[in-house]
Amino acid sequence: MWTIYNSQLISELYSKSDKQSLIEIIHEMQEIGDIIFLRPIFDAYIKYNSTPISHYFISPILSFRDKNEVLKIALKILWEFDKIKHKREIWDLFEIFIELSYKDALVDEIWVQLMNLCSINEASWYDVDSVVDYFKQNKDLITIQNQLYRIFQDNSFDLDIRISAFNNWLQSDINSNLDSLLSIDLSNIGNKIDIIIASAIIGWSWNKIEKLIEKLKNEWWDKTKEIIERSREKKEAQQKKEEKKKKENKENTLLQSNVFLIKDIAELRSELNVLLNSRYWIDKLFKDSDLLVLAIFSPDISNFNATCLRLRDIFENIKNLKDEHNLDIETIKDFLPSWESTHNKPINALYLFLKSKKLDIPQDMYWFRDIHTLSAIIWSHENIEQNKIIKYLKKIGWEDYYLDRDYSRLNSLFLEKYREFLLKFLALIKSGEEK
């Protein structure tokens, strides 16, 4: 059914000659999208390329999904370039060469010819960025540097087009082109050349660029100064906007991550409570606490200090097992060299309890005590020397975050390490290995 109907459409395309009928047929072919229509549309384009309706065929050719077949047709059209009357419509074909990163001598040659054919009356349709995209992706801007140089001098083009052309011409061979600009009278190379050059080079940091800016200042000081200052302000405002957005994205990512971390921590504490109770008759080692939710995020130092206080309380807010391990003083001394003032504290009492059960505690599991100490030190930082905080941070490799005031990341690291401790704790209890 469709094959017959498609054949009828192709037959009508070859037989019809009035504009409206041709447009309707092409539109229907485009809607159906059968690749069989591609060659007939190409034939029709060649047939009508010298007429006012020739441009109606280009867009349908590009719309087909099989881009490799479209590429073949586009190349066939380029081979007919000398016979095509309305050469500006060929411009649209180049999007297929950009999309497929296709490059050969014929395409280069035709594109350069199109650039050369771009006259004053046709300047409005000229798309410098499309040309640049094609040659940039092939690292070949130097091929069109003469055309770009002509465009940025040509007053018939819009100022934005001239600025873009100048910027890309400069980059095509930056050393040589800067030397050229520094050695000539800039007033001889086009109207508004000061605006074009100043707008393009603002924000660049390079000795030759600075010399060019000085040259502009000397020759067009009032205008150039205004352009430079306006462009610099605009660039700085854009940078601040981008930095703010980047910071917000980072903070949102950390916040979302922290939500999952806190959920995991709460579930691990609950699972450990159940397991410790069933195995060792320990009733609720981890007490219920709403402080975890409040420790979710720290955008600044005051929030971070408050978070450290909450984390310290969370770490310490466990059942004290000092009466559960039944270890004598000599054994405690072996396990905790600085035992006298610390062995009855909840975290150390938990450590001694696990030792009393002869569990093989991983060496890095009680690295957790370092982050507990660190949270206490940071919370009381006003009474602690800064170098002591840095010392503890260096011990665990976090000093750069603190010095960079990246408190939101430090907040996440505390939560990550606490979850890591709980995971190892859970694995230890589940293993139940005794020596």
C-alpha positions in Angstrom: 0.0 0.0 0.0 2.6 2.5 1.1 5.0 1.4 -1.7 2.3 2.2 -4.3 1.4 5.5 -2.7 5.1 6.5 -2.4 5.6 5.7 -6.1 2.7 7.9 -7.0 4.2 10.8 -5.0 7.5 10.4 -6.8 5.8 10.3 -10.2 3.9 13.5 -9.4 7.1 15.2 -8.2 8.6 14.5 -11.6 5.5 15.5 -13.6 4.2 18.6 -11.7 5.7 22.0 -12.4 3.5 24.5 -10.5 5.0 25.9 -7.3 2.1 25.0 -5.0 1.8 21.4 -6.1 5.5 20.9 -5.7 5.6 22.3 -2.2 2.6 20.1 -1.2 4.3 17.0 -2.6 7.6 17.7 -0.9 5.9 18.5 2.4 4.1 15.1 2.3 7.3 13.3 1.4 9.0 15.0 4.3 6.2 13.9 6.6 6.4 10.3 5.5 10.2 10.3 5.8 10.9 7.3 3.5 14.5 7.5 2.4 13.3 6.5 -1.1 12.2 10.1 -1.6 15.7 11.6 -1.1 17.0 11.1 -4.6 13.8 12.3 -6.4 13.9 15.5 -4.2 17.6 16.0 -5.2 16.6 15.5 -8.9 13.9 18.1 -8.5 16.3 20.5 -6.8 18.8 20.3 -9.7 15.9 20.7 -12.2 14.6 23.9 -10.5 17.8 25.3 -9.1 17.7 28.3 -11.4 14.1 29.2 -10.3 12.8 31.1 -7.3 11.5 27.9 -5.7 14.8 26.1 -5.5 15.3 26.8 -1.8 12.1 24.7 -1.0 14.1 21.5 -1.6 17.1 22.0 0.7 15.3 21.7 4.1 13.5 18.5 3.2 16.8 16.9 2.1 18.3 17.7 5.5 15.3 16.3 7.4 15.8 12.6 6.5 17.0 10.5 9.4 19.7 8.6 7.4 22.4 11.2 7.7 24.9 9.2 5.7 22.5 9.2 2.7 21.8 12.9 3.2 25.6 13.5 3.2 25.9 11.8 -0.2 23.2 14.0 -1.7 24.7 17.1 -0.1 28.0 16.2 -1.8 26.2 15.7 -5.1 24.8 19.2 -4.8 28.2 20.6 -4.2 29.5 18.9 -7.3 26.9 20.9 -9.2 27.9 24.1 -7.5 29.0 25.9 -10.7 25.5 25.2 -12.3 23.5 26.4 -9.2 22.2 29.9 -9.6 21.1 30.7 -6.0 24.3 29.8 -4.3 23.3 31.3 -0.9 20.8 28.5 -0.3 23.7 26.0 -0.4 24.8 27.5 2.9 22.2 25.4 4.8 23.7 22.2 3.5 26.7 22.7 5.6 25.0 21.7 8.8 25.2 18.1 7.7 29.0 18.4 7.3 29.3 19.9 10.8 26.9 17.3 12.3 28.9 14.4 10.9 32.3 16.0 11.3 32.8 15.5 7.6 35.7 17.3 5.8 37.3 17.1 2.4 38.9 19.4 -0.1 35.6 19.9 -2.1 33.7 21.0 1.0 36.5 23.4 2.0 36.7 24.9 -1.4 32.9 25.4 -1.7 32.6 27.0 1.7 35.5 29.4 1.0 33.8 30.2 -2.4 30.5 31.0 -0.5 32.4 33.3 1.8 34.0 35.1 -1.1 30.6 35.4 -2.8 29.1 37.1 0.2 28.4 40.6 -1.1 27.1 43.7 0.6 23.5 42.9 -0.4 23.8 39.4 1.0 25.5 40.2 4.3 22.4 39.7 6.3 22.3 35.9 5.7 25.9 35.3 6.3 26.5 33.0 9.3 30.2 33.3 10.5 29.7 31.0 13.4 28.6 28.1 11.2 31.7 28.5 9.0 33.9 28.7 12.1 32.3 25.6 13.7 33.2 23.6 10.6 36.8 24.7 10.3 37.3 24.7 14.1 36.3 21.1 14.5 38.9 20.2 11.9 41.5 22.6 13.5 41.8 24.4 10.2 40.8 28.0 10.9 43.8 29.3 9.0 42.1 28.1 5.8 39.6 31.0 6.1 41.6 33.6 7.8 41.7 35.9 4.8 37.9 35.7 4.5 37.5 36.4 8.2 39.9 39.4 7.9 37.8 40.8 5.1 34.5 40.3 7.0 35.6 42.1 10.2 36.7 45.1 8.1 33.5 45.2 6.1 31.0 47.8 7.4 28.1 46.1 5.6 28.1 43.3 8.2 26.4 43.6 11.6 28.8 44.5 14.4 28.3 41.2 16.2 29.3 39.3 13.0 32.4 41.5 12.6 33.4 40.9 16.3 33.0 37.2 15.8 35.0 37.2 12.6 37.8 39.3 14.2 37.9 37.0 17.2 38.3 33.9 15.1 40.7 35.5 12.6 42.9 36.4 15.6 42.8 32.9 16.9 43.6 31.4 13.5 47.2 32.4 13.9 47.3 34.5 17.1 51.0 35.4 17.2 51.3 36.6 13.6 48.0 38.3 13.6 48.7 40.2 16.9 52.1 41.3 15.5 50.2 42.5 12.4 47.8 44.6 14.4 50.5 46.1 16.6 52.5 47.2 13.5 49.8 49.0 11.5 47.6 52.1 11.8 44.3 50.5 13.1 42.2 53.4 11.7 42.9 52.2 8.2 41.3 48.8 8.6 37.6 49.6 9.0 35.0 51.6 10.7 34.4 50.9 14.4 37.5 48.7 14.5 38.3 50.0 18.0 34.9 48.6 19.3 35.5 45.3 17.5 39.0 44.8 18.8 38.3 46.0 22.3 35.1 43.8 22.6 36.9 40.7 21.4 40.0 40.8 23.5 38.6 41.9 26.9 39.5 39.3 29.5 42.5 38.0 27.7 45.7 37.9 29.7 48.8 38.1 27.6 51.6 40.5 27.1 50.8 41.2 23.4 47.1 41.7 24.2 48.0 44.3 26.8 50.1 46.1 24.2 47.2 46.1 21.8 44.9 47.5 24.5 47.5 50.3 25.1 47.6 50.9 21.4 43.8 51.3 21.4 43.9 53.6 24.4 46.4 55.8 22.7 44.5 56.1 19.4 40.8 56.0 20.7 41.1 56.6 24.4 37.6 57.8 25.2 35.7 55.2 23.3 38.0 52.3 24.1 38.1 53.1 27.8 34.3 53.0 28.0 34.2 49.7 26.0 37.0 48.1 28.1 35.4 49.1 31.4 31.9 48.1 30.2 33.1 44.7 28.9 35.2 44.1 32.0 32.2 44.8 34.3 30.0 42.6 32.1 32.6 39.8 32.2 33.1 40.1 36.0 29.3 40.1 36.5 29.0 37.0 34.3 31.9 35.3 36.2 30.2 36.0 39.6 26.9 34.7 38.2 28.6 31.5 37.0 30.5 31.1 40.3 27.3 31.5 42.3 25.4 29.0 40.1 28.3 26.6 40.4 28.3 27.0 44.2 24.6 26.5 44.3 24.8 23.4 42.2 27.6 22.0 44.4 25.6 22.8 47.5 22.5 21.2 46.2 24.4 18.1 45.2 26.0 17.9 48.7 22.6 18.5 50.4 21.0 15.7 48.4 23.9 13.4 49.2 23.7 14.3 52.9 20.0 13.4 53.0 20.9 9.9 51.9 23.9 9.7 54.3 21.7 10.6 57.3 19.1 8.1 56.2 21.8 5.4 56.0 23.2 6.4 59.4 19.8 6.2 61.1 19.1 2.8 59.6 22.6 1.5 60.5 22.2 2.7 64.1 18.8 1.0 64.3 20.2 -2.3 62.9 23.1 -2.2 65.3 20.8 -1.7 68.2 18.8 -4.8 67.3 21.8 -6.9 66.6 23.7 -5.9 69.8 20.6 -6.6 71.9 20.1 -10.0 70.4 23.7 -11.1 70.7 25.0 -9.3 73.8 21.9 -8.2 75.6 22.9 -4.5 75.1 19.8 -2.5 75.3 19.8 0.4 72.8 23.4 1.3 72.4 22.5 4.2 70.1 20.0 6.5 71.7 17.3 8.3 69.6 18.4 11.7 68.4 17.0 14.4 66.2 20.4 16.0 66.0 21.2 14.0 62.8 18.7 16.0 60.8 20.1 19.3 62.1 23.6 18.2 60.9 22.5 18.0 57.3 24.3 21.0 55.9 26.9 23.7 56.8 27.1 26.6 54.3 29.3 28.8 56.6 31.6 28.7 59.7 28.9 29.4 62.2 26.7 26.6 60.8 29.7 24.3 60.7 30.6 25.0 64.3 27.0 24.2 65.4 27.1 21.1 63.2 30.3 19.9 64.9 28.7 20.4 68.3 25.7 18.3 67.2 28.0 15.6 65.7 30.1 15.5 68.9 26.9 14.9 70.9 25.7 12.3 68.4 29.1 10.5 68.7 29.0 10.6 72.4 25.3 9.9 72.9 25.6 6.2 73.2 25.0 3.8 76.2 28.1 3.7 78.4 29.3 0.1 78.5 31.9 0.8 81.3 30.3 -1.9 83.5 29.8 -4.4 80.7 33.3 -5.3 79.7 34.6 -6.6 83.1 38.2 -6.0 82.2 40.8 -5.5 84.9 43.1 -2.4 85.0 46.1 -4.2 83.6 44.2 -5.3 80.6 42.7 -1.8 80.1 46.2 -0.4 80.2 47.2 -2.7 77.4 44.3 -1.7 75.2 44.3 2.0 76.2 47.7 3.4 77.1 46.2 6.7 78.2 43.5 4.9 80.1 43.4 6.8 83.4 41.2 9.8 82.4 39.5 8.2 79.3 38.6 4.6 79.8 35.2 5.3 81.3 34.1 7.6 78.5 31.4 6.1 76.2 33.4 5.7 73.1 36.4 4.1 74.8 34.1 1.9 77.0 32.5 0.6 73.7 36.0 -0.1 72.4 36.9 -2.0 75.6 33.6 -3.9 75.4 34.4 -5.1 71.9 37.9 -6.1 72.9 36.4 -8.1 75.9 34.4 -10.1 73.4 37.7 -10.9 71.5 36.4 -9.4 68.3 39.0 -8.7 65.6 38.5 -5.0 65.4 39.8 -3.5 62.1 42.7 -1.2 62.6 40.9 1.7 60.8 37.6 1.2 62.5 38.5 3.3 65.4 39.8 6.1 63.2 36.3 7.3 64.2 37.8 8.5 67.5 39.8 11.1 65.4 36.7 12.6 63.9 35.0 12.6 67.3 38.0 14.5 68.7 38.1 16.8 65.7 34.4 17.7 66.0 34.9 18.6 69.6 38.0 20.8 68.8 36.3 22.6 66.0 33.2 23.3 68.0 35.3 24.9 70.7 37.7 26.6 68.2 37.4 30.0 69.8 39.4 28.6 72.8 41.7 26.5 70.7 44.8 27.6 68.7 44.2 27.5 65.0 47.3 25.4 64.4 45.9 22.7 66.7 42.8 22.4 64.5 45.0 22.3 61.4 47.2 19.6 63.0 44.1 17.3 63.5 42.8 18.1 60.0 46.2 17.2 58.5 46.1 13.9 60.3 43.1 12.9 58.3 43.8 14.9 55.1 41.1 17.5 55.4 43.1 20.7 56.0 42.6 22.1 52.5 38.8 22.1 52.9 39.1 24.0 56.1 41.6 26.5 54.8 39.4 27.0 51.7 36.4 27.4 54.0 34.6 24.6 52.2 32.5 23.9 55.2 29.7 22.1 53.3 32.2 19.5 52.1 33.6 19.1 55.6 30.1 18.5 56.8 29.6 15.7 54.3 33.0 14.2 55.1 32.0 13.9 58.8 28.8 12.1 57.8 30.6 9.9 55.4 33.2 8.8 57.9 30.5 8.2 60.6 28.6 6.0 58.2 31.9 4.2 57.3 32.4 3.5 61.0 28.9 2.2 61.5 29.3 -0.1 58.4 32.5 -1.6 59.8 30.9 -1.9 63.3 28.0 -3.8 61.8 30.2 -6.1 59.8 32.3 -6.8 62.9 29.2 -7.7 65.0 27.7 -9.8 62.2 31.0 -11.7 61.8 31.0 -12.6 65.5 34.5 -14.0 65.1 36.2 -14.6 68.4 39.8 -15.4 68.9 
